[in-house]
Amino acid sequence: MKILLWHVHGSWTTAFVQGDHDYLLPVVAGRTELGRGRVRTRDWPASVVERPAERLREEDVDVVVLQQPHEADLVERWTGRRPGRDVPAVYVEHNTPRGGPDSPCAQHPMAQRNDVLVVHVTAFNQLFWDTGRAPTAVIEHGVVDPGHRFTGELAHAATAINDPLRRGRVVGTDLLEPLAARRPLDVFGLRVDRLTAVPGLTTYEDLPQHELHVELARRRVYVHTARWTSLDISLIEAMLLGLPVVGVAAAEAAVSVPPDAGVVTTSRAALLDATARFVDDRDAARVAGQAAREHARRRWGLERFLCEWDDVLARVALSAPAVG
Protein backbone atom coordinates (compact mmCIF):
# COMPACT_ATOMS: atom_id res chain seq x y z
CA MET A 1 0.00 0.00 0.00
CA LYS A 2 1.27 3.49 -0.83
CA ILE A 3 0.62 5.93 2.03
CA LEU A 4 0.96 9.70 1.92
CA LEU A 5 1.73 11.37 5.25
CA TRP A 6 3.66 14.20 6.83
CA HIS A 7 6.46 14.09 9.37
CA VAL A 8 4.74 15.76 12.34
CA HIS A 9 5.68 13.74 15.44
CA GLY A 10 9.01 11.98 15.03
CA SER A 11 8.51 9.16 17.53
CA TRP A 12 5.03 8.28 16.29
CA THR A 13 6.14 8.36 12.66
CA THR A 14 9.19 6.23 13.49
CA ALA A 15 6.86 3.48 14.72
CA PHE A 16 4.30 3.91 11.93
CA VAL A 17 6.81 3.57 9.08
CA GLN A 18 8.03 0.20 10.37
CA GLY A 19 5.06 -1.42 8.59
CA ASP A 20 5.08 -3.27 5.27
CA HIS A 21 4.07 -0.32 3.10
CA ASP A 22 5.57 2.45 1.01
CA TYR A 23 5.48 5.85 2.70
CA LEU A 24 5.55 9.14 0.78
CA LEU A 25 6.54 12.31 2.63
CA PRO A 26 6.03 15.66 0.89
CA VAL A 27 8.97 18.02 0.83
CA VAL A 28 8.91 21.73 -0.01
CA ALA A 29 11.62 24.34 -0.36
CA GLY A 30 13.09 25.17 3.02
CA ARG A 31 11.60 22.01 4.53
CA THR A 32 8.94 24.00 6.39
CA GLU A 33 6.01 22.40 8.23
CA LEU A 34 4.20 22.20 4.87
CA GLY A 35 6.67 19.49 3.87
CA ARG A 36 9.67 18.54 5.99
CA GLY A 37 10.43 15.29 4.18
CA ARG A 38 12.45 12.69 6.05
CA VAL A 39 13.60 13.46 9.56
CA ARG A 40 17.35 13.84 9.94
CA THR A 41 17.77 12.60 13.51
CA ARG A 42 16.06 9.18 13.27
CA ASP A 43 16.79 5.92 11.50
CA TRP A 44 13.90 5.29 9.08
CA PRO A 45 13.67 2.42 6.58
CA ALA A 46 14.24 2.85 2.85
CA SER A 47 10.48 2.47 2.28
CA VAL A 48 10.11 6.08 3.49
CA VAL A 49 10.74 8.32 0.48
CA GLU A 50 10.48 12.03 -0.13
CA ARG A 51 8.46 13.52 -2.96
CA PRO A 52 8.53 17.17 -3.99
CA ALA A 53 5.02 18.56 -3.56
CA GLU A 54 4.75 19.41 -7.26
CA ARG A 55 5.30 15.74 -8.19
CA LEU A 56 2.58 14.24 -6.03
CA ARG A 57 0.06 14.25 -8.90
CA GLU A 58 2.20 11.53 -10.48
CA GLU A 59 1.75 9.21 -7.49
CA ASP A 60 -1.00 6.61 -7.19
CA VAL A 61 -1.68 7.01 -3.48
CA ASP A 62 -3.82 4.37 -1.72
CA VAL A 63 -4.43 6.15 1.60
CA VAL A 64 -3.71 9.59 3.02
CA VAL A 65 -2.84 9.90 6.70
CA LEU A 66 -3.71 13.41 7.89
CA GLN A 67 -2.42 14.80 11.18
CA GLN A 68 -3.09 18.55 10.92
CA PRO A 69 -6.16 20.42 9.58
CA HIS A 70 -4.31 22.22 6.77
CA GLU A 71 -3.03 18.95 5.29
CA ALA A 72 -6.41 18.14 3.73
CA ASP A 73 -6.20 21.29 1.60
CA LEU A 74 -2.61 20.53 0.67
CA VAL A 75 -3.55 17.05 -0.54
CA GLU A 76 -6.27 18.47 -2.78
CA ARG A 77 -3.98 21.21 -4.11
CA TRP A 78 -0.98 18.94 -4.73
CA THR A 79 -2.71 15.75 -5.93
CA GLY A 80 -6.02 17.03 -7.29
CA ARG A 81 -7.84 14.54 -5.04
CA ARG A 82 -9.94 15.40 -2.00
CA PRO A 83 -9.19 13.24 1.06
CA GLY A 84 -12.19 11.13 2.03
CA ARG A 85 -13.91 11.64 -1.32
CA ASP A 86 -11.40 10.96 -4.07
CA VAL A 87 -8.80 9.14 -2.00
CA PRO A 88 -9.32 7.19 1.25
CA ALA A 89 -8.11 9.08 4.32
CA VAL A 90 -7.71 8.86 8.08
CA TYR A 91 -6.94 11.67 10.50
CA VAL A 92 -4.59 10.83 13.38
CA GLU A 93 -5.37 12.97 16.41
CA HIS A 94 -2.28 13.16 18.59
CA ASN A 95 -3.40 15.84 21.02
CA THR A 96 -5.93 16.70 23.67
CA PRO A 97 -8.37 19.50 22.73
CA ARG A 98 -6.99 22.94 23.50
CA GLY A 99 -8.75 24.71 26.35
CA GLY A 100 -10.41 21.64 27.88
CA PRO A 101 -13.56 19.69 27.01
CA ASP A 102 -15.95 22.67 27.25
CA SER A 103 -13.87 24.92 25.04
CA PRO A 104 -15.04 25.82 21.51
CA CYS A 105 -11.71 24.32 20.46
CA ALA A 106 -12.92 20.90 21.63
CA GLN A 107 -14.86 20.39 18.39
CA HIS A 108 -12.58 18.39 16.14
CA PRO A 109 -11.59 19.78 12.70
CA MET A 110 -13.17 16.68 11.11
CA ALA A 111 -16.38 16.89 13.18
CA GLN A 112 -18.58 17.94 10.25
CA ARG A 113 -17.42 15.11 7.99
CA ASN A 114 -18.30 11.42 7.94
CA ASP A 115 -15.87 10.42 5.22
CA VAL A 116 -12.63 10.59 7.25
CA LEU A 117 -11.96 8.22 10.15
CA VAL A 118 -10.46 10.00 13.17
CA VAL A 119 -7.93 7.75 14.92
CA HIS A 120 -7.04 8.83 18.45
CA VAL A 121 -3.77 7.76 20.05
CA THR A 122 -5.36 7.44 23.51
CA ALA A 123 -8.78 6.59 24.87
CA PHE A 124 -8.66 9.85 26.82
CA ASN A 125 -8.44 11.82 23.58
CA GLN A 126 -11.40 9.95 22.09
CA LEU A 127 -13.44 10.67 25.23
CA PHE A 128 -12.67 14.39 25.39
CA TRP A 129 -12.81 15.44 21.74
CA ASP A 130 -16.17 16.31 20.19
CA THR A 131 -15.86 14.55 16.83
CA GLY A 132 -19.45 15.16 15.72
CA ARG A 133 -20.34 13.09 12.64
CA ALA A 134 -16.86 11.66 12.15
CA PRO A 135 -16.31 7.96 12.88
CA THR A 136 -13.57 7.33 15.45
CA ALA A 137 -11.19 4.62 16.60
CA VAL A 138 -8.36 4.33 19.11
CA ILE A 139 -4.95 2.91 18.26
CA GLU A 140 -2.61 3.38 21.20
CA HIS A 141 1.02 4.20 20.62
CA GLY A 142 3.50 1.64 19.46
CA VAL A 143 7.17 2.23 20.20
CA VAL A 144 10.33 0.78 18.73
CA ASP A 145 11.98 -0.88 21.72
CA PRO A 146 15.33 0.81 22.45
CA GLY A 147 16.27 -2.03 24.81
CA HIS A 148 16.90 -2.12 28.55
CA ARG A 149 19.70 0.40 29.06
CA PHE A 150 19.22 1.69 32.60
CA THR A 151 22.42 2.40 34.49
CA GLY A 152 21.24 5.12 36.87
CA GLU A 153 24.85 6.23 37.20
CA LEU A 154 23.78 9.87 37.61
CA ALA A 155 21.77 10.77 40.70
CA HIS A 156 19.54 13.00 38.58
CA ALA A 157 15.92 13.07 37.44
CA ALA A 158 15.11 13.56 33.75
CA THR A 159 12.23 14.84 31.67
CA ALA A 160 11.63 15.65 28.00
CA ILE A 161 9.58 18.71 27.03
CA ASN A 162 9.49 20.63 23.78
CA ASP A 163 9.14 24.42 23.96
CA PRO A 164 8.51 24.56 27.73
CA LEU A 165 8.37 28.36 28.07
CA ARG A 166 5.72 28.83 25.39
CA ARG A 167 3.59 25.90 26.54
CA GLY A 168 3.86 26.79 30.22
CA ARG A 169 1.54 25.20 32.77
CA VAL A 170 0.01 22.88 30.16
CA VAL A 171 3.23 20.86 30.18
CA GLY A 172 4.05 21.65 33.81
CA THR A 173 6.91 24.07 33.22
CA ASP A 174 6.15 25.68 36.57
CA LEU A 175 7.02 22.38 38.30
CA LEU A 176 10.57 22.25 36.94
CA GLU A 177 12.04 24.77 39.37
CA PRO A 178 10.71 23.11 42.57
CA LEU A 179 11.80 19.71 41.25
CA ALA A 180 15.29 21.01 40.50
CA ALA A 181 15.44 22.61 43.96
CA ARG A 182 15.09 19.16 45.53
CA ARG A 183 17.33 17.10 43.25
CA PRO A 184 19.29 17.73 40.01
CA LEU A 185 16.93 17.76 37.03
CA ASP A 186 17.93 17.39 33.36
CA VAL A 187 15.50 18.63 30.71
CA PHE A 188 15.73 17.35 27.14
CA GLY A 189 13.89 18.69 24.10
CA LEU A 190 13.42 21.52 21.63
CA ARG A 191 13.95 25.11 22.79
CA VAL A 192 14.77 23.99 26.31
CA ASP A 193 17.88 26.19 26.23
CA ARG A 194 15.57 29.12 27.05
CA LEU A 195 15.22 27.73 30.57
CA THR A 196 18.02 29.77 32.05
CA ALA A 197 19.16 30.58 35.59
CA VAL A 198 17.26 27.76 37.28
CA PRO A 199 19.51 26.29 40.00
CA GLY A 200 19.85 22.52 39.73
CA LEU A 201 18.42 22.37 36.20
CA THR A 202 20.47 21.45 33.12
CA THR A 203 19.13 21.50 29.56
CA TYR A 204 20.00 19.33 26.55
CA GLU A 205 18.84 20.71 23.23
CA ASP A 206 17.41 18.48 20.47
CA LEU A 207 19.60 15.38 20.78
CA PRO A 208 19.37 12.67 18.11
CA GLN A 209 17.14 9.85 19.30
CA HIS A 210 19.95 7.34 19.97
CA GLU A 211 21.85 9.91 22.04
CA LEU A 212 18.71 10.84 23.95
CA HIS A 213 18.15 7.21 24.89
CA VAL A 214 21.72 6.85 26.16
CA GLU A 215 21.42 9.99 28.26
CA LEU A 216 18.00 9.16 29.72
CA ALA A 217 19.24 5.73 30.77
CA ARG A 218 22.00 7.33 32.85
CA ARG A 219 19.39 9.07 35.03
CA ARG A 220 17.39 7.42 37.81
CA VAL A 221 13.80 8.52 37.22
CA TYR A 222 11.70 10.04 34.46
CA VAL A 223 9.36 12.85 35.54
CA HIS A 224 6.17 13.52 33.57
CA THR A 225 4.96 17.01 34.49
CA ALA A 226 2.26 17.61 31.85
CA ARG A 227 -1.24 18.53 33.00
CA TRP A 228 -3.14 18.55 29.70
CA THR A 229 -1.39 16.76 26.89
CA SER A 230 -1.71 13.45 25.15
CA LEU A 231 0.50 10.63 26.39
CA ASP A 232 4.09 11.56 25.54
CA ILE A 233 5.99 8.85 23.70
CA SER A 234 9.11 9.99 25.57
CA LEU A 235 7.47 8.65 28.74
CA ILE A 236 6.98 5.25 27.11
CA GLU A 237 10.53 5.25 25.76
CA ALA A 238 11.86 6.02 29.26
CA MET A 239 9.90 3.05 30.63
CA LEU A 240 11.30 0.79 27.91
CA LEU A 241 14.81 1.98 28.79
CA GLY A 242 14.16 0.79 32.34
CA LEU A 243 13.43 4.04 34.19
CA PRO A 244 10.67 4.38 36.77
CA VAL A 245 8.17 7.20 36.20
CA VAL A 246 6.91 9.88 38.55
CA GLY A 247 4.13 11.89 36.98
CA VAL A 248 1.11 14.12 37.26
CA ALA A 249 -2.04 11.97 37.30
CA ALA A 250 -3.73 13.76 34.42
CA ALA A 251 -5.04 12.72 31.01
CA GLU A 252 -3.88 9.27 29.80
CA ALA A 253 -0.83 9.32 32.10
CA ALA A 254 -3.17 8.73 35.03
CA VAL A 255 -3.80 5.15 33.83
CA SER A 256 -0.46 4.41 32.18
CA VAL A 257 1.95 3.78 35.06
CA PRO A 258 1.21 0.79 37.34
CA PRO A 259 2.05 1.14 41.06
CA ASP A 260 5.15 -1.05 40.86
CA ALA A 261 6.57 1.07 38.01
CA GLY A 262 6.53 4.46 39.72
CA VAL A 263 4.16 7.06 41.12
CA VAL A 264 1.40 9.10 39.48
CA THR A 265 -0.23 11.64 41.72
CA THR A 266 -2.22 14.87 41.89
CA SER A 267 -0.22 15.97 44.93
CA ARG A 268 2.60 18.41 44.30
CA ALA A 269 4.32 17.32 47.53
CA ALA A 270 4.05 13.63 46.61
CA LEU A 271 5.46 14.36 43.15
CA LEU A 272 8.52 16.05 44.63
CA ASP A 273 9.00 13.43 47.34
CA ALA A 274 8.71 10.44 45.00
CA THR A 275 11.19 11.97 42.57
CA ALA A 276 13.68 12.55 45.37
CA ARG A 277 13.27 8.98 46.67
CA PHE A 278 14.11 7.44 43.31
CA VAL A 279 17.06 9.77 42.76
CA ASP A 280 18.43 8.82 46.18
CA ASP A 281 17.85 5.06 45.87
CA ARG A 282 19.39 3.59 42.75
CA ASP A 283 18.35 0.03 43.62
CA ALA A 284 14.71 1.02 44.10
CA ALA A 285 14.83 2.89 40.81
CA ARG A 286 16.23 -0.19 39.06
CA VAL A 287 13.50 -2.49 40.42
CA ALA A 288 10.66 -0.08 39.56
CA GLY A 289 12.24 0.59 36.19
CA GLN A 290 12.23 -3.11 35.34
CA ALA A 291 8.51 -3.24 36.13
CA ALA A 292 8.01 -0.15 33.98
CA ARG A 293 9.80 -1.79 31.07
CA GLU A 294 7.76 -5.00 31.30
CA HIS A 295 4.52 -3.02 31.38
CA ALA A 296 5.54 -0.84 28.43
CA ARG A 297 6.47 -3.86 26.32
CA ARG A 298 3.06 -5.42 26.93
CA ARG A 299 0.97 -2.31 26.35
CA TRP A 300 2.82 -0.37 23.67
CA GLY A 301 4.49 -3.11 21.66
CA LEU A 302 5.26 -2.38 18.02
CA GLU A 303 3.69 -5.59 16.68
CA ARG A 304 0.27 -4.82 18.18
CA PHE A 305 0.45 -1.22 16.91
CA LEU A 306 1.31 -2.21 13.33
CA CYS A 307 -1.34 -4.95 13.22
CA GLU A 308 -4.04 -2.54 14.35
CA TRP A 309 -2.95 0.02 11.80
CA ASP A 310 -2.85 -2.56 8.99
CA ASP A 311 -6.43 -3.49 9.81
CA VAL A 312 -7.63 0.13 9.81
CA LEU A 313 -5.76 1.05 6.63
CA ALA A 314 -7.11 -2.01 4.78
CA ARG A 315 -10.69 -1.24 5.82
CA VAL A 316 -10.40 2.42 4.89
CA ALA A 317 -8.75 1.67 1.54
CA LEU A 318 -11.44 -0.88 0.58
CA SER A 319 -14.44 1.13 1.73
CA ALA A 320 -16.29 3.39 -0.67
CA PRO A 321 -16.06 7.06 0.39
CA ALA A 322 -19.22 8.22 2.12
CA VAL A 323 -21.15 11.19 0.85
CA GLY A 324 -21.62 13.83 3.52
C-alpha positions as CSV (number, residue, x, y, z in Angstrom):
1,M,0.0,0.0,0.0
2,K,1.3,3.5,-0.8
3,I,0.6,5.9,2.0
4,L,1.0,9.7,1.9
5,L,1.7,11.4,5.3
6,W,3.7,14.2,6.8
7,H,6.5,14.1,9.4
8,V,4.7,15.8,12.3
9,H,5.7,13.7,15.4
10,G,9.0,12.0,15.0
11,S,8.5,9.2,17.5
12,W,5.0,8.3,16.3
13,T,6.1,8.4,12.7
14,T,9.2,6.2,13.5
15,A,6.9,3.5,14.7
16,F,4.3,3.9,11.9
17,V,6.8,3.6,9.1
18,Q,8.0,0.2,10.4
19,G,5.1,-1.4,8.6
20,D,5.1,-3.3,5.3
21,H,4.1,-0.3,3.1
22,D,5.6,2.5,1.0
23,Y,5.5,5.9,2.7
24,L,5.5,9.1,0.8
25,L,6.5,12.3,2.6
26,P,6.0,15.7,0.9
27,V,9.0,18.0,0.8
28,V,8.9,21.7,0.0
29,A,11.6,24.3,-0.4
30,G,13.1,25.2,3.0
31,R,11.6,22.0,4.5
32,T,8.9,24.0,6.4
33,E,6.0,22.4,8.2
34,L,4.2,22.2,4.9
35,G,6.7,19.5,3.9
36,R,9.7,18.5,6.0
37,G,10.4,15.3,4.2
38,R,12.5,12.7,6.1
39,V,13.6,13.5,9.6
40,R,17.4,13.8,9.9
41,T,17.8,12.6,13.5
42,R,16.1,9.2,13.3
43,D,16.8,5.9,11.5
44,W,13.9,5.3,9.1
45,P,13.7,2.4,6.6
46,A,14.2,2.9,2.8
47,S,10.5,2.5,2.3
48,V,10.1,6.1,3.5
49,V,10.7,8.3,0.5
50,E,10.5,12.0,-0.1
51,R,8.5,13.5,-3.0
52,P,8.5,17.2,-4.0
53,A,5.0,18.6,-3.6
54,E,4.8,19.4,-7.3
55,R,5.3,15.7,-8.2
56,L,2.6,14.2,-6.0
57,R,0.1,14.3,-8.9
58,E,2.2,11.5,-10.5
59,E,1.7,9.2,-7.5
60,D,-1.0,6.6,-7.2
61,V,-1.7,7.0,-3.5
62,D,-3.8,4.4,-1.7
63,V,-4.4,6.1,1.6
64,V,-3.7,9.6,3.0
65,V,-2.8,9.9,6.7
66,L,-3.7,13.4,7.9
67,Q,-2.4,14.8,11.2
68,Q,-3.1,18.5,10.9
69,P,-6.2,20.4,9.6
70,H,-4.3,22.2,6.8
71,E,-3.0,19.0,5.3
72,A,-6.4,18.1,3.7
73,D,-6.2,21.3,1.6
74,L,-2.6,20.5,0.7
75,V,-3.6,17.1,-0.5
76,E,-6.3,18.5,-2.8
77,R,-4.0,21.2,-4.1
78,W,-1.0,18.9,-4.7
79,T,-2.7,15.7,-5.9
80,G,-6.0,17.0,-7.3
81,R,-7.8,14.5,-5.0
82,R,-9.9,15.4,-2.0
83,P,-9.2,13.2,1.1
84,G,-12.2,11.1,2.0
85,R,-13.9,11.6,-1.3
86,D,-11.4,11.0,-4.1
87,V,-8.8,9.1,-2.0
88,P,-9.3,7.2,1.2
89,A,-8.1,9.1,4.3
90,V,-7.7,8.9,8.1
91,Y,-6.9,11.7,10.5
92,V,-4.6,10.8,13.4
93,E,-5.4,13.0,16.4
94,H,-2.3,13.2,18.6
95,N,-3.4,15.8,21.0
96,T,-5.9,16.7,23.7
97,P,-8.4,19.5,22.7
98,R,-7.0,22.9,23.5
99,G,-8.7,24.7,26.4
100,G,-10.4,21.6,27.9
101,P,-13.6,19.7,27.0
102,D,-16.0,22.7,27.2
103,S,-13.9,24.9,25.0
104,P,-15.0,25.8,21.5
105,C,-11.7,24.3,20.5
106,A,-12.9,20.9,21.6
107,Q,-14.9,20.4,18.4
108,H,-12.6,18.4,16.1
109,P,-11.6,19.8,12.7
110,M,-13.2,16.7,11.1
111,A,-16.4,16.9,13.2
112,Q,-18.6,17.9,10.2
113,R,-17.4,15.1,8.0
114,N,-18.3,11.4,7.9
115,D,-15.9,10.4,5.2
116,V,-12.6,10.6,7.2
117,L,-12.0,8.2,10.2
118,V,-10.5,10.0,13.2
119,V,-7.9,7.8,14.9
120,H,-7.0,8.8,18.5
121,V,-3.8,7.8,20.0
122,T,-5.4,7.4,23.5
123,A,-8.8,6.6,24.9
124,F,-8.7,9.9,26.8
125,N,-8.4,11.8,23.6
126,Q,-11.4,10.0,22.1
127,L,-13.4,10.7,25.2
128,F,-12.7,14.4,25.4
129,W,-12.8,15.4,21.7
130,D,-16.2,16.3,20.2
131,T,-15.9,14.5,16.8
132,G,-19.4,15.2,15.7
133,R,-20.3,13.1,12.6
134,A,-16.9,11.7,12.2
135,P,-16.3,8.0,12.9
136,T,-13.6,7.3,15.4
137,A,-11.2,4.6,16.6
138,V,-8.4,4.3,19.1
139,I,-4.9,2.9,18.3
140,E,-2.6,3.4,21.2
141,H,1.0,4.2,20.6
142,G,3.5,1.6,19.5
143,V,7.2,2.2,20.2
144,V,10.3,0.8,18.7
145,D,12.0,-0.9,21.7
146,P,15.3,0.8,22.5
147,G,16.3,-2.0,24.8
148,H,16.9,-2.1,28.5
149,R,19.7,0.4,29.1
150,F,19.2,1.7,32.6
151,T,22.4,2.4,34.5
152,G,21.2,5.1,36.9
153,E,24.9,6.2,37.2
154,L,23.8,9.9,37.6
155,A,21.8,10.8,40.7
156,H,19.5,13.0,38.6
157,A,15.9,13.1,37.4
158,A,15.1,13.6,33.8
159,T,12.2,14.8,31.7
160,A,11.6,15.7,28.0
161,I,9.6,18.7,27.0
162,N,9.5,20.6,23.8
163,D,9.1,24.4,24.0
164,P,8.5,24.6,27.7
165,L,8.4,28.4,28.1
166,R,5.7,28.8,25.4
167,R,3.6,25.9,26.5
168,G,3.9,26.8,30.2
169,R,1.5,25.2,32.8
170,V,0.0,22.9,30.2
171,V,3.2,20.9,30.2
172,G,4.1,21.7,33.8
173,T,6.9,24.1,33.2
174,D,6.2,25.7,36.6
175,L,7.0,22.4,38.3
176,L,10.6,22.2,36.9
177,E,12.0,24.8,39.4
178,P,10.7,23.1,42.6
179,L,11.8,19.7,41.2
180,A,15.3,21.0,40.5
181,A,15.4,22.6,44.0
182,R,15.1,19.2,45.5
183,R,17.3,17.1,43.2
184,P,19.3,17.7,40.0
185,L,16.9,17.8,37.0
186,D,17.9,17.4,33.4
187,V,15.5,18.6,30.7
188,F,15.7,17.3,27.1
189,G,13.9,18.7,24.1
190,L,13.4,21.5,21.6
191,R,13.9,25.1,22.8
192,V,14.8,24.0,26.3
193,D,17.9,26.2,26.2
194,R,15.6,29.1,27.1
195,L,15.2,27.7,30.6
196,T,18.0,29.8,32.1
197,A,19.2,30.6,35.6
198,V,17.3,27.8,37.3
199,P,19.5,26.3,40.0
200,G,19.8,22.5,39.7
201,L,18.4,22.4,36.2
202,T,20.5,21.4,33.1
203,T,19.1,21.5,29.6
204,Y,20.0,19.3,26.5
205,E,18.8,20.7,23.2
206,D,17.4,18.5,20.5
207,L,19.6,15.4,20.8
208,P,19.4,12.7,18.1
209,Q,17.1,9.8,19.3
210,H,19.9,7.3,20.0
211,E,21.9,9.9,22.0
212,L,18.7,10.8,23.9
213,H,18.2,7.2,24.9
214,V,21.7,6.8,26.2
215,E,21.4,10.0,28.3
216,L,18.0,9.2,29.7
217,A,19.2,5.7,30.8
218,R,22.0,7.3,32.9
219,R,19.4,9.1,35.0
220,R,17.4,7.4,37.8
221,V,13.8,8.5,37.2
222,Y,11.7,10.0,34.5
223,V,9.4,12.9,35.5
224,H,6.2,13.5,33.6
225,T,5.0,17.0,34.5
226,A,2.3,17.6,31.9
227,R,-1.2,18.5,33.0
228,W,-3.1,18.6,29.7
229,T,-1.4,16.8,26.9
230,S,-1.7,13.4,25.1
231,L,0.5,10.6,26.4
232,D,4.1,11.6,25.5
233,I,6.0,8.9,23.7
234,S,9.1,10.0,25.6
235,L,7.5,8.6,28.7
236,I,7.0,5.3,27.1
237,E,10.5,5.3,25.8
238,A,11.9,6.0,29.3
239,M,9.9,3.0,30.6
240,L,11.3,0.8,27.9
241,L,14.8,2.0,28.8
242,G,14.2,0.8,32.3
243,L,13.4,4.0,34.2
244,P,10.7,4.4,36.8
245,V,8.2,7.2,36.2
246,V,6.9,9.9,38.5
247,G,4.1,11.9,37.0
248,V,1.1,14.1,37.3
249,A,-2.0,12.0,37.3
250,A,-3.7,13.8,34.4
251,A,-5.0,12.7,31.0
252,E,-3.9,9.3,29.8
253,A,-0.8,9.3,32.1
254,A,-3.2,8.7,35.0
255,V,-3.8,5.2,33.8
256,S,-0.5,4.4,32.2
257,V,2.0,3.8,35.1
258,P,1.2,0.8,37.3
259,P,2.1,1.1,41.1
260,D,5.2,-1.0,40.9
261,A,6.6,1.1,38.0
262,G,6.5,4.5,39.7
263,V,4.2,7.1,41.1
264,V,1.4,9.1,39.5
265,T,-0.2,11.6,41.7
266,T,-2.2,14.9,41.9
267,S,-0.2,16.0,44.9
268,R,2.6,18.4,44.3
269,A,4.3,17.3,47.5
270,A,4.1,13.6,46.6
271,L,5.5,14.4,43.1
272,L,8.5,16.0,44.6
273,D,9.0,13.4,47.3
274,A,8.7,10.4,45.0
275,T,11.2,12.0,42.6
276,A,13.7,12.6,45.4
277,R,13.3,9.0,46.7
278,F,14.1,7.4,43.3
279,V,17.1,9.8,42.8
280,D,18.4,8.8,46.2
281,D,17.9,5.1,45.9
282,R,19.4,3.6,42.7
283,D,18.3,0.0,43.6
284,A,14.7,1.0,44.1
285,A,14.8,2.9,40.8
286,R,16.2,-0.2,39.1
287,V,13.5,-2.5,40.4
288,A,10.7,-0.1,39.6
289,G,12.2,0.6,36.2
290,Q,12.2,-3.1,35.3
291,A,8.5,-3.2,36.1
292,A,8.0,-0.1,34.0
293,R,9.8,-1.8,31.1
294,E,7.8,-5.0,31.3
295,H,4.5,-3.0,31.4
296,A,5.5,-0.8,28.4
297,R,6.5,-3.9,26.3
298,R,3.1,-5.4,26.9
299,R,1.0,-2.3,26.3
300,W,2.8,-0.4,23.7
301,G,4.5,-3.1,21.7
302,L,5.3,-2.4,18.0
303,E,3.7,-5.6,16.7
304,R,0.3,-4.8,18.2
305,F,0.4,-1.2,16.9
306,L,1.3,-2.2,13.3
307,C,-1.3,-5.0,13.2
308,E,-4.0,-2.5,14.4
309,W,-3.0,0.0,11.8
310,D,-2.8,-2.6,9.0
311,D,-6.4,-3.5,9.8
312,V,-7.6,0.1,9.8
313,L,-5.8,1.0,6.6
314,A,-7.1,-2.0,4.8
315,R,-10.7,-1.2,5.8
316,V,-10.4,2.4,4.9
317,A,-8.8,1.7,1.5
318,L,-11.4,-0.9,0.6
319,S,-14.4,1.1,1.7
320,A,-16.3,3.4,-0.7
321,P,-16.1,7.1,0.4
322,A,-19.2,8.2,2.1
323,V,-21.2,11.2,0.8
324,G,-21.6,13.8,3.5
